[in-house]
Amino acid sequence: KKQRHGSRRKHDDRRESAPAKHAPPRRLWSLAMLSDTPLAAIAITVLVYLRCAGNAFVFDDNEMIVLNRSIGDWAMVWRSFVSDSWWFRNPLRLPQSAYYRPFQDVWLAANYHLFGFAPPGWHLAIVAVHLIAVWLVFQIARELTDSRWTPIIAATLFGVLPIHAQAVVWPTAIPLPMSAVFELAAFLLFIRSERDGRATKILAPVFYAMALLSHESAVLLPLIIVAYVVLPALGSPADGNASAPVSWRERFVHAGIGAMPFLIELAIYLAIRLYVLGFISRLNISNAMTRTQEWLTIPSVLATYAMLLVAPWRAGPVHPVDIVSSAASREFYLPMLALIGLVVAAVVALWNDRRRIFYLFCAVWIAISLAPVMNLRAFTPIALIEDRYLYMASAAWCIAIAELAVSYLSTVEPSGRLLAAATAIVTMAYAGILFHVESFWHDEYALFSTCVERSPRSDLCHDRLGVALIQRGDTKSAEREFTISQEIRPEGGASLYHLGLVHVKMGRAEEALGELKRALAILHDAPPGAYIEYAKLADSVGKADERDDALRHAEKLPGGLKEAELGRAQLMIIHGDFAGAESSMRAAIARDPRNPDEWTLLGVSLSRQGRNDEALEAYQQSLRLKPDASLQRIVTQMRGGAVERSRPR
């Protein structure tokens, strides 16, 4: 066998020997060239993911991108490092979430400045991140295995794995693939620095720091590094190196030294997280699960994740899971037995395999990557299982499956034709499934129709489908969905509030007023805008006292003074007092000229008075302060009308 350059391990018998001295040059289109680069995997991945370029913004995209008034400001960048990821929702009341992901907000700001509100650019940008991950999987597989074909097969499977759809076609899911790219880069550089003493050791910790600032699941990467160093035949220095650690004690010491820079970074990150958020981790207020129920539910969650890896055609936006309260429940012991059976079967099948340590490492990698999402009480009940949480773990899975396929099929059919055929069939099947799964995130209606179909007992899915139906103008169907949501969870204030808004559109004002009033009594954290809507409805039915009470209540909430002022101006416009609304907004702008909503409302009052040129100027100022797709359309129409009027007759 020919030894690799430097400290690389020796090739096994499956690797072809070096070409003869006078062998003809390798053709660019040869199979050998195909296996030496990840270009084929990248090309296939690009072709399949082009479909998502036609998708719209969905769910969190709307609040984090479309409705985010700070997305075009520099504050979106610098405040993201000193606040939680949702700080822009209400900067006066922090933290707004349990997430510290500065790079996510930086990514959103950068994408806005590049693409505005055009979804294709956002989708293609995240696909580009996924392609980097495909390349990294190829490179890591080259380092961990000796087969020529394992890297390209692993990279191709990773590229078109259907369970990646959620992480790649949903713009605000960027933290998982972004963090995974930085983790994979850090791990790859660490491997190379271990095997080649001349390789730089500083870049791996740099990438790890970037991973931590992208998603909190990166906290356990040091354990993957420790496992790589500790397990024999993986993290060993060059063959023949007398200083190579042999005993387990020496391996753990070497692993600790190697992981020390990462552990120091982790400590610094946790300190910053504690300072910014006020906590390291906290429970989700909508999750009533007890600690005992959490432990009893974990086997079911792990079994579902295992099923998604084995059968990725089950990919989708939701995976409902029953909360387990007893060890005697079949929802506990059946998944537990299935997991035990899976582990035993793998041990028996691979016990005599010369690469069993490699497969063990891949299993450890998968388990470590999934460990952070086993904190089930930190998630909403509908999000206990998410496809995107498998992104980092699936890299190890694809490498292991590719190596297993190469090892087995090469012995069955040495020429490699069977391996090529099997790889092509699986790739085409995965690509076809992925192409279909991308459609789930096409728009709000497609997403939540799928959610309702797969989780019919979720009040959230029915509520969000109702909102999507309102946007489509189907108020009757929306009313049905909100009613179902209320039946599932009578104490759900959001669905009751939305039901009231539907009844407003249907002309049932009195009924709607009662529903909004009950909803606001339930929603203790309702924003000022909700009370403004209630005030306008109360005004429309002649209940001035309730209108004024709602406005006064809104004023008491964080940021409510400005909201109430805007609400009163809107009421003036409704009652035809356009001059009064103009005067109110000009006074408000004099106090705070950087509020885009005040400029917009000033434009409305001016437009109603026939002063279109002044209105257009106010709208443009609003757009300079806060991007707004609907207002931009109004401005475009007004400009077109102005041009038409200026033409000679």
MILUMMI-937316 format. One record per residue (C-alpha): residue number from 1; chain; y, z, x. Coordinates in steps of 0.25 Angstrom, whole numbers, plus 5000, padded with zeros to 4 digits. Each point is the difference from the previous one (the first is absolute). Example, Ala and Ser with C-alpha at 12.3 -4.5 7.8 and 13.67 -1.06 7.14 Angstrom:
<sites>
SITE    n  chain    c2    c3    c1
SITE    1      A  4982  5031  5049
SITE    2      A  5014  4998  5006
</sites>
This chain:
<sites>
SITE    n  chain    c2    c3    c1
SITE    1      A  5000  5000  5000
SITE    2      A  5014  4997  5004
SITE    3      A  5009  5013  5001
SITE    4      A  5014  4999  4993
SITE    5      A  5013  5000  5008
SITE    6      A  5004  5014  5004
SITE    7      A  4994  5011  4992
SITE    8      A  4995  4992  4988
SITE    9      A  4986  5003  4997
SITE   10      A  4988  4990  5003
SITE   11      A  4997  4989  4989
SITE   12      A  4987  5001  4993
SITE   13      A  4989  4989  5000
SITE   14      A  5007  4994  4988
SITE   15      A  5012  4996  5008
SITE   16      A  4999  4987  5006
SITE   17      A  5001  5000  5015
SITE   18      A  5012  4994  5007
SITE   19      A  5000  4985  5001
SITE   20      A  4995  4992  5012
SITE   21      A  5010  4997  5011
SITE   22      A  5000  4985  4996
SITE   23      A  4998  5002  4985
SITE   24      A  5009  4991  4992
SITE   25      A  5013  5006  4994
SITE   26      A  4999  5007  4987
SITE   27      A  5005  4992  4988
SITE   28      A  5011  5006  4992
SITE   29      A  4993  4998  4987
SITE   30      A  4986  5005  5005
SITE   31      A  4993  5012  4993
SITE   32      A  5002  5008  5013
SITE   33      A  5015  4998  4999
SITE   34      A  4999  5004  4986
SITE   35      A  4994  5013  5003
SITE   36      A  5010  5003  5011
SITE   37      A  5012  5001  4991
SITE   38      A  5003  5006  4987
SITE   39      A  5007  4987  4995
SITE   40      A  4989  4996  4990
SITE   41      A  5001  5014  4994
SITE   42      A  5015  4999  4999
SITE   43      A  5000  4987  4994
SITE   44      A  4990  5003  4989
SITE   45      A  5008  5013  4997
SITE   46      A  5013  4992  4999
SITE   47      A  4994  4990  4990
SITE   48      A  4994  5011  4991
SITE   49      A  5013  5008  5000
SITE   50      A  5009  4989  4997
SITE   51      A  4998  5002  4985
SITE   52      A  5007  5013  5000
SITE   53      A  5013  4993  5004
SITE   54      A  5002  4997  4985
SITE   55      A  4998  5015  4996
SITE   56      A  5012  5008  4995
SITE   57      A  5005  5014  5003
SITE   58      A  4991  5010  4993
SITE   59      A  5000  5015  4997
SITE   60      A  5007  5008  5012
SITE   61      A  5006  4987  5005
SITE   62      A  5010  5000  4988
SITE   63      A  5005  5014  5004
SITE   64      A  4999  4999  5015
SITE   65      A  5005  4986  5001
SITE   66      A  5007  4994  4988
SITE   67      A  5007  5013  4994
SITE   68      A  5002  5006  5014
SITE   69      A  5016  5000  5001
SITE   70      A  4999  5004  5015
SITE   71      A  4990  4989  5004
SITE   72      A  5012  4992  5006
SITE   73      A  5007  5011  5007
SITE   74      A  4998  5005  5014
SITE   75      A  4997  5014  4993
SITE   76      A  4987  4994  4997
SITE   77      A  4996  5000  5014
SITE   78      A  5006  5013  5006
SITE   79      A  4998  5009  4988
SITE   80      A  4985  4996  5000
SITE   81      A  4998  5008  5013
SITE   82      A  5007  5012  4994
SITE   83      A  4995  5000  4986
SITE   84      A  4987  4997  4992
SITE   85      A  4996  4986  4997
SITE   86      A  5006  5000  4985
SITE   87      A  5013  5007  5004
SITE   88      A  5008  4988  4994
SITE   89      A  4995  5004  4986
SITE   90      A  5009  5012  5000
SITE   91      A  5007  5003  5013
SITE   92      A  5006  5013  4994
SITE   93      A  4986  5006  4997
SITE   94      A  4991  4999  5012
SITE   95      A  4988  4999  5003
SITE   96      A  4997  4990  4989
SITE   97      A  4986  4998  5005
SITE   98      A  4989  5006  5009
SITE   99      A  5001  4988  5010
SITE  100      A  5007  4999  5013
SITE  101      A  4998  4985  5004
SITE  102      A  5013  4995  5007
SITE  103      A  4994  4987  5004
SITE  104      A  4997  4997  4985
SITE  105      A  5015  5001  4996
SITE  106      A  5004  4992  5013
SITE  107      A  4990  4989  4996
SITE  108      A  5006  4999  4986
SITE  109      A  5014  4999  5005
SITE  110      A  4996  4990  5010
SITE  111      A  4993  4991  4990
SITE  112      A  5012  5001  4990
SITE  113      A  5009  4995  5011
SITE  114      A  4990  4989  5003
SITE  115      A  4996  4996  4986
SITE  116      A  5009  5007  4990
SITE  117      A  4992  5001  4987
SITE  118      A  4991  4988  5002
SITE  119      A  4986  5005  4999
SITE  120      A  4993  4989  5008
SITE  121      A  5007  5004  5013
SITE  122      A  4996  5015  4998
SITE  123      A  4986  4996  4997
SITE  124      A  4999  4991  5012
SITE  125      A  5006  5010  5009
SITE  126      A  4989  5010  4997
SITE  127      A  4989  4990  5001
SITE  128      A  5005  4998  5015
SITE  129      A  4998  5014  5002
SITE  130      A  4986  4999  4995
SITE  131      A  4998  4988  5010
SITE  132      A  5004  5009  5011
SITE  133      A  4989  5010  4996
SITE  134      A  4990  4988  4999
SITE  135      A  5003  4997  5015
SITE  136      A  4999  5015  5004
SITE  137      A  4986  5001  4993
SITE  138      A  4996  4988  5008
SITE  139      A  5005  5006  5013
SITE  140      A  4994  5014  4998
SITE  141      A  4986  4994  4996
SITE  142      A  5001  4992  5013
SITE  143      A  5002  5014  5007
SITE  144      A  4989  5007  4993
SITE  145      A  4989  4990  4999
SITE  146      A  4993  4990  5010
SITE  147      A  4997  4989  4990
SITE  148      A  5008  4987  5000
SITE  149      A  5000  4999  4985
SITE  150      A  5002  5014  4995
SITE  151      A  5016  5000  5002
SITE  152      A  5002  4987  4993
SITE  153      A  4991  5004  4988
SITE  154      A  5006  5014  4999
SITE  155      A  5014  4994  5000
SITE  156      A  4997  4990  4990
SITE  157      A  4993  5010  4991
SITE  158      A  5012  5009  5002
SITE  159      A  5010  4989  4996
SITE  160      A  4994  4997  4987
SITE  161      A  4994  5013  4996
SITE  162      A  5003  5001  4985
SITE  163      A  5004  5015  5000
SITE  164      A  5012  4996  5009
SITE  165      A  5007  4993  4988
SITE  166      A  5007  5012  4996
SITE  167      A  5006  5004  5014
SITE  168      A  5004  4985  5003
SITE  169      A  5005  4994  4987
SITE  170      A  5008  5012  4995
SITE  171      A  5013  5001  5008
SITE  172      A  5002  5015  4999
SITE  173      A  4986  5003  5005
SITE  174      A  5005  4996  5014
SITE  175      A  4998  5014  5006
SITE  176      A  4985  4999  5001
SITE  177      A  4998  4986  5007
SITE  178      A  5013  5003  5008
SITE  179      A  4994  5013  5005
SITE  180      A  4986  4994  5002
SITE  181      A  5006  4989  5009
SITE  182      A  5007  5011  5009
SITE  183      A  4987  5009  5000
SITE  184      A  4991  4988  5004
SITE  185      A  5010  4996  5010
SITE  186      A  5000  5014  5006
SITE  187      A  4985  5001  5000
SITE  188      A  4999  4986  5007
SITE  189      A  5009  5004  5011
SITE  190      A  4994  5013  5002
SITE  191      A  4986  4993  5001
SITE  192      A  5006  4991  5011
SITE  193      A  5007  5011  5007
SITE  194      A  4986  5008  5001
SITE  195      A  4993  4988  5005
SITE  196      A  5010  4995  5010
SITE  197      A  5008  5010  5008
SITE  198      A  5011  4989  5002
SITE  199      A  5003  4999  4986
SITE  200      A  5013  5007  4995
SITE  201      A  4997  5013  4992
SITE  202      A  5014  5002  4994
SITE  203      A  4999  4989  4989
SITE  204      A  4989  5006  4992
SITE  205      A  5008  5013  4997
SITE  206      A  5012  4992  4996
SITE  207      A  4992  4992  4990
SITE  208      A  4994  5013  4995
SITE  209      A  5014  5006  4997
SITE  210      A  5003  4987  4992
SITE  211      A  4988  5002  4992
SITE  212      A  5003  5014  4997
SITE  213      A  5014  4996  4995
SITE  214      A  4993  4989  4991
SITE  215      A  4990  5008  4993
SITE  216      A  4995  5015  5001
SITE  217      A  4985  4996  5000
SITE  218      A  5002  4996  5015
SITE  219      A  5000  5015  5003
SITE  220      A  4985  4999  5003
SITE  221      A  5000  4989  5010
SITE  222      A  4998  5009  5012
SITE  223      A  4987  5004  4994
SITE  224      A  4995  4986  5000
SITE  225      A  5005  4999  5015
SITE  226      A  4992  5013  5003
SITE  227      A  4987  4994  4993
SITE  228      A  5002  4988  5009
SITE  229      A  5000  5007  5013
SITE  230      A  4990  5011  4996
SITE  231      A  4989  4991  4995
SITE  232      A  4991  4994  5012
SITE  233      A  5000  4985  5002
SITE  234      A  5014  4998  4994
SITE  235      A  5011  5008  5008
SITE  236      A  4993  5000  5013
SITE  237      A  5007  4995  5012
SITE  238      A  4995  4988  5008
SITE  239      A  4985  5000  5004
SITE  240      A  4998  5006  5013
SITE  241      A  5012  5008  5000
SITE  242      A  4996  5014  5006
SITE  243      A  5011  5007  4993
SITE  244      A  4995  4996  4986
SITE  245      A  4998  5012  4991
SITE  246      A  4986  5002  4997
SITE  247      A  4998  5014  4993
SITE  248      A  5005  5002  4986
SITE  249      A  5010  5011  5006
SITE  250      A  5006  4990  5010
SITE  251      A  5001  4989  4988
SITE  252      A  5007  5010  4991
SITE  253      A  5010  5004  5012
SITE  254      A  5002  4985  5003
SITE  255      A  5003  4998  4985
SITE  256      A  5009  5011  4999
SITE  257      A  5008  4995  5012
SITE  258      A  5001  4986  4994
SITE  259      A  5004  5004  4986
SITE  260      A  5010  5010  5005
SITE  261      A  5012  4991  4999
SITE  262      A  4996  4996  4986
SITE  263      A  4999  5015  4996
SITE  264      A  5013  5003  5006
SITE  265      A  5006  4989  4991
SITE  266      A  4993  5005  4988
SITE  267      A  5006  5014  5002
SITE  268      A  5014  4994  5001
SITE  269      A  4998  4992  4988
SITE  270      A  4995  5012  4992
SITE  271      A  5012  5008  5004
SITE  272      A  5009  4988  4996
SITE  273      A  4993  4999  4987
SITE  274      A  5001  5015  4997
SITE  275      A  5015  4999  5003
SITE  276      A  5003  4988  4991
SITE  277      A  4991  5003  4988
SITE  278      A  4999  5015  5001
SITE  279      A  4985  5000  5000
SITE  280      A  4988  4993  5007
SITE  281      A  4993  4996  4987
SITE  282      A  5001  5005  4985
SITE  283      A  4992  4998  4987
SITE  284      A  5004  4989  4990
SITE  285      A  5006  5007  4988
SITE  286      A  4993  4990  4991
SITE  287      A  4986  5004  5006
SITE  288      A  4994  5013  4993
SITE  289      A  4988  4999  5008
SITE  290      A  4995  5014  5006
SITE  291      A  4995  5001  5014
SITE  292      A  4986  5002  4995
SITE  293      A  5001  4987  4992
SITE  294      A  5006  4993  5012
SITE  295      A  4988  5003  5009
SITE  296      A  4990  4996  4989
SITE  297      A  5007  4987  4997
SITE  298      A  5000  4996  5015
SITE  299      A  4986  4994  5000
SITE  300      A  5003  4991  4988
SITE  301      A  5012  4995  5007
SITE  302      A  4993  4998  5013
SITE  303      A  4989  4993  4993
SITE  304      A  5010  4991  4993
SITE  305      A  5006  4996  5014
SITE  306      A  4986  4997  5006
SITE  307      A  4998  4991  4988
SITE  308      A  5013  4993  5002
SITE  309      A  4996  4997  5014
SITE  310      A  4986  4996  4997
SITE  311      A  5004  4992  4987
SITE  312      A  5015  4996  5002
SITE  313      A  4999  4991  4988
SITE  314      A  5003  5013  4992
SITE  315      A  5014  5000  5006
SITE  316      A  5011  5003  4990
SITE  317      A  5013  5007  4997
SITE  318      A  4994  5013  4995
SITE  319      A  4986  5007  5001
SITE  320      A  4999  5011  4990
SITE  321      A  4993  5013  5004
SITE  322      A  4996  5011  4992
SITE  323      A  5004  5014  5004
SITE  324      A  4987  5008  5003
SITE  325      A  5000  5015  4996
SITE  326      A  4986  5004  5003
SITE  327      A  4989  4997  5011
SITE  328      A  4990  4998  4989
SITE  329      A  5008  4988  4995
SITE  330      A  4994  4986  5002
SITE  331      A  5013  4996  5005
SITE  332      A  4998  5009  5012
SITE  333      A  4985  5000  5003
SITE  334      A  4998  4985  4998
SITE  335      A  5011  4996  5010
SITE  336      A  4996  5011  5009
SITE  337      A  4985  4995  5000
SITE  338      A  5005  4985  5002
SITE  339      A  5009  5004  5012
SITE  340      A  4988  5008  5006
SITE  341      A  4991  4988  4998
SITE  342      A  5009  4990  5006
SITE  343      A  5002  5009  5013
SITE  344      A  4984  5002  5001
SITE  345      A  4998  4985  4998
SITE  346      A  5010  4997  5011
SITE  347      A  4994  5010  5009
SITE  348      A  4986  4995  4998
SITE  349      A  5003  4985  5001
SITE  350      A  5009  5002  5013
SITE  351      A  4993  5011  5007
SITE  352      A  4993  4991  5010
SITE  353      A  5011  4990  5001
SITE  354      A  5006  4999  5014
SITE  355      A  5014  5000  4993
SITE  356      A  4998  5012  4992
SITE  357      A  5011  5008  5007
SITE  358      A  5010  4988  4997
SITE  359      A  4996  5001  4985
SITE  360      A  5002  5015  5000
SITE  361      A  5014  4998  5006
SITE  362      A  5003  4990  4989
SITE  363      A  4995  5010  4990
SITE  364      A  5009  5011  5006
SITE  365      A  5012  4991  5000
SITE  366      A  4998  4997  4985
SITE  367      A  4998  5015  4997
SITE  368      A  5012  5004  5007
SITE  369      A  5009  4989  4994
SITE  370      A  4996  5005  4986
SITE  371      A  5002  5014  5003
SITE  372      A  5015  5001  4997
SITE  373      A  4998  4994  4986
SITE  374      A  4990  5011  4996
SITE  375      A  5011  5009  4997
SITE  376      A  4999  4996  4986
SITE  377      A  5009  5010  4994
SITE  378      A  5012  4993  5007
SITE  379      A  4998  4987  4992
SITE  380      A  5002  4997  4985
SITE  381      A  4988  5000  4992
SITE  382      A  5000  4985  4998
SITE  383      A  5001  4998  5016
SITE  384      A  4989  5008  5005
SITE  385      A  4993  4988  5005
SITE  386      A  5008  4988  5005
SITE  387      A  4995  4987  5007
SITE  388      A  5011  5001  5010
SITE  389      A  4996  5013  5005
SITE  390      A  4988  4993  5006
SITE  391      A  5008  4990  5009
SITE  392      A  4998  5008  5013
SITE  393      A  4986  5004  4997
SITE  394      A  4996  4985  4997
SITE  395      A  5003  4996  5014
SITE  396      A  4989  5008  5005
SITE  397      A  4991  4996  4989
SITE  398      A  5002  4985  5003
SITE  399      A  4997  5002  5014
SITE  400      A  4988  5007  4998
SITE  401      A  4994  4990  4989
SITE  402      A  5004  4989  5009
SITE  403      A  4992  5006  5012
SITE  404      A  4988  5004  4991
SITE  405      A  5000  4985  4995
SITE  406      A  5000  4994  5014
SITE  407      A  4990  5010  5005
SITE  408      A  4990  4997  4989
SITE  409      A  5002  4985  4997
SITE  410      A  5000  4997  5014
SITE  411      A  4986  5005  5002
SITE  412      A  4995  4993  4987
SITE  413      A  5006  4987  5003
SITE  414      A  5004  4999  5015
SITE  415      A  5008  4987  4999
SITE  416      A  5011  5007  4991
SITE  417      A  4999  4990  4988
SITE  418      A  4996  5011  4991
SITE  419      A  5011  5009  5005
SITE  420      A  5010  4989  4998
SITE  421      A  4995  4997  4986
SITE  422      A  5000  5014  4995
SITE  423      A  5014  5002  5006
SITE  424      A  5005  4988  4993
SITE  425      A  4994  5004  4986
SITE  426      A  5005  5014  5001
SITE  427      A  5014  4996  5004
SITE  428      A  5001  4990  4989
SITE  429      A  4995  5010  4990
SITE  430      A  5011  5010  5005
SITE  431      A  5011  4990  5000
SITE  432      A  4997  4996  4986
SITE  433      A  5000  5014  4995
SITE  434      A  5012  5003  5008
SITE  435      A  5007  4988  4994
SITE  436      A  4997  5006  4986
SITE  437      A  5004  5014  5003
SITE  438      A  5014  4996  5005
SITE  439      A  5003  4996  4985
SITE  440      A  4999  5014  4996
SITE  441      A  5013  5002  5006
SITE  442      A  5007  4988  4995
SITE  443      A  5010  5007  4991
SITE  444      A  5001  5013  4992
SITE  445      A  4992  4995  4989
SITE  446      A  4988  4995  5008
SITE  447      A  5000  5013  5008
SITE  448      A  5000  5009  4988
SITE  449      A  4991  4992  4991
SITE  450      A  4990  5001  5011
SITE  451      A  5003  5015  5002
SITE  452      A  4998  5002  4985
SITE  453      A  4987  4992  5000
SITE  454      A  4994  5008  5011
SITE  455      A  5006  5014  4997
SITE  456      A  5001  5000  4984
SITE  457      A  5002  5015  5000
SITE  458      A  5012  5000  5009
SITE  459      A  5013  5003  4993
SITE  460      A  5008  4995  5012
SITE  461      A  4994  4986  4999
SITE  462      A  5002  4999  4986
SITE  463      A  5015  5005  5001
SITE  464      A  5002  4990  5012
SITE  465      A  4994  4988  4992
SITE  466      A  5009  5004  4989
SITE  467      A  5012  4999  5009
SITE  468      A  4995  4986  5005
SITE  469      A  4999  4995  4985
SITE  470      A  5014  5004  4997
SITE  471      A  5005  4991  5012
SITE  472      A  4992  4989  4994
SITE  473      A  5006  5003  4986
SITE  474      A  4988  5004  4993
SITE  475      A  5005  5013  4994
SITE  476      A  4988  5001  4990
SITE  477      A  4990  5000  5011
SITE  478      A  5008  5009  5008
SITE  479      A  5001  5010  4988
SITE  480      A  4985  5000  5000
SITE  481      A  4998  5003  5014
SITE  482      A  5010  5012  5000
SITE  483      A  4993  5005  4988
SITE  484      A  4987  5000  5007
SITE  485      A  5006  5007  5012
SITE  486      A  5005  5011  4991
SITE  487      A  4987  5002  4993
SITE  488      A  4993  5001  5014
SITE  489      A  5011  5010  5005
SITE  490      A  5009  5005  4989
SITE  491      A  5008  5008  5010
SITE  492      A  5004  4987  5007
SITE  493      A  5015  5000  5000
SITE  494      A  5001  4986  5006
SITE  495      A  4992  4993  4990
SITE  496      A  5007  5007  4989
SITE  497      A  5013  4996  5005
SITE  498      A  4996  4985  5002
SITE  499      A  4995  5001  4986
SITE  500      A  5014  5004  4995
SITE  501      A  5006  4988  5008
SITE  502      A  4991  4991  4993
SITE  503      A  5003  5005  4986
SITE  504      A  5015  4998  5004
SITE  505      A  4997  4985  5003
SITE  506      A  4992  5000  4986
SITE  507      A  5012  5005  4993
SITE  508      A  4994  5014  4997
SITE  509      A  5011  5008  5005
SITE  510      A  4998  5013  4993
SITE  511      A  4986  5000  5004
SITE  512      A  5003  4997  5014
SITE  513      A  5011  5011  5001
SITE  514      A  4989  5010  4997
SITE  515      A  4990  4995  5010
SITE  516      A  5011  4999  5011
SITE  517      A  5004  5014  4997
SITE  518      A  4986  5006  5000
SITE  519      A  4997  4992  5013
SITE  520      A  5012  5006  5007
SITE  521      A  4996  5014  4996
SITE  522      A  4987  4997  5008
SITE  523      A  5005  4992  5012
SITE  524      A  5007  5012  5007
SITE  525      A  5004  4991  5012
SITE  526      A  5005  4988  4991
SITE  527      A  5012  4993  5007
SITE  528      A  5014  5000  4995
SITE  529      A  4998  4985  4995
SITE  530      A  4989  5005  4990
SITE  531      A  5011  5009  4993
SITE  532      A  5010  4989  5001
SITE  533      A  4990  4991  4992
SITE  534      A  4998  5011  4990
SITE  535      A  5015  5002  4998
SITE  536      A  5002  4985  4997
SITE  537      A  4989  5000  4990
SITE  538      A  5006  5013  4994
SITE  539      A  5013  4993  4999
SITE  540      A  4994  4988  4993
SITE  541      A  4995  5008  4989
SITE  542      A  5013  5008  4998
SITE  543      A  4995  5013  5007
SITE  544      A  5012  5003  5008
SITE  545      A  4996  5014  5003
SITE  546      A  4987  4997  5006
SITE  547      A  5007  4988  5008
SITE  548      A  5010  5010  5006
SITE  549      A  4989  5011  5003
SITE  550      A  4992  4989  5007
SITE  551      A  5012  4996  5008
SITE  552      A  5003  5014  5004
SITE  553      A  4985  5003  5004
SITE  554      A  5000  4987  5009
SITE  555      A  5013  5005  5007
SITE  556      A  4992  5013  5004
SITE  557      A  4989  4992  5007
SITE  558      A  5001  4996  5015
SITE  559      A  5009  4987  5000
SITE  560      A  5002  5002  4985
SITE  561      A  5016  5000  5000
SITE  562      A  5000  4985  5005
SITE  563      A  4989  4996  4990
SITE  564      A  5007  5007  4988
SITE  565      A  5013  4993  5004
SITE  566      A  4993  4987  5000
SITE  567      A  4993  5004  4987
SITE  568      A  5014  5003  4993
SITE  569      A  5005  4986  5005
SITE  570      A  4988  4993  4994
SITE  571      A  5003  5007  4987
SITE  572      A  5014  4995  5000
SITE  573      A  4995  4986  5002
SITE  574      A  4991  5001  4989
SITE  575      A  5011  5005  4991
SITE  576      A  5009  4988  5005
SITE  577      A  5009  5009  5008
SITE  578      A  5000  4990  5012
SITE  579      A  5014  5005  5006
SITE  580      A  4995  5014  4999
SITE  581      A  4987  4997  5008
SITE  582      A  5008  4992  5010
SITE  583      A  5010  5012  5002
SITE  584      A  4988  5010  5001
SITE  585      A  4993  4991  5011
SITE  586      A  5013  4998  5008
SITE  587      A  5002  5015  5001
SITE  588      A  4986  5002  5004
SITE  589      A  5000  4989  5010
SITE  590      A  5013  5006  5006
SITE  591      A  4992  5013  5003
SITE  592      A  4988  4993  5005
SITE  593      A  5001  4985  5003
SITE  594      A  4985  4999  5005
SITE  595      A  4994  5002  4986
SITE  596      A  4994  4986  4996
SITE  597      A  4997  5004  4986
SITE  598      A  5015  5003  4998
SITE  599      A  5004  4986  5005
SITE  600      A  4990  4994  4991
SITE  601      A  5005  5007  4988
SITE  602      A  5014  4997  5003
SITE  603      A  4996  4985  5001
SITE  604      A  4994  5001  4986
SITE  605      A  5013  5006  4994
SITE  606      A  5008  4989  5007
SITE  607      A  4991  4989  4995
SITE  608      A  5000  5006  4986
SITE  609      A  5016  4998  5000
SITE  610      A  4998  4986  5005
SITE  611      A  5005  5003  5014
SITE  612      A  4988  4992  5007
SITE  613      A  5006  4998  5013
SITE  614      A  5002  5015  5002
SITE  615      A  4987  5003  4994
SITE  616      A  4993  4991  5010
SITE  617      A  5007  5007  5012
SITE  618      A  4995  5014  4994
SITE  619      A  4986  4994  4999
SITE  620      A  5000  4995  5014
SITE  621      A  5005  5013  5006
SITE  622      A  4989  5007  4993
SITE  623      A  4990  4990  5006
SITE  624      A  5006  5003  5014
SITE  625      A  4997  5015  4998
SITE  626      A  4986  4999  4993
SITE  627      A  4991  4987  4998
SITE  628      A  4997  4997  4986
SITE  629      A  4992  4988  4996
SITE  630      A  5004  5000  4985
SITE  631      A  5015  5002  5004
SITE  632      A  4999  4989  5010
SITE  633      A  4995  4990  4990
SITE  634      A  5012  5004  4991
SITE  635      A  5010  4997  5012
SITE  636      A  4993  4987  5003
SITE  637      A  5002  4996  4985
SITE  638      A  5014  5004  5000
SITE  639      A  5003  4992  5013
SITE  640      A  4994  4988  4994
SITE  641      A  5009  5002  4987
SITE  642      A  5012  5001  5009
SITE  643      A  4997  4987  5008
SITE  644      A  4997  4993  4987
SITE  645      A  5014  5005  4994
SITE  646      A  5007  4995  5013
SITE  647      A  4995  4986  4999
SITE  648      A  5010  4990  4995
SITE  649      A  4998  4995  4986
</sites>
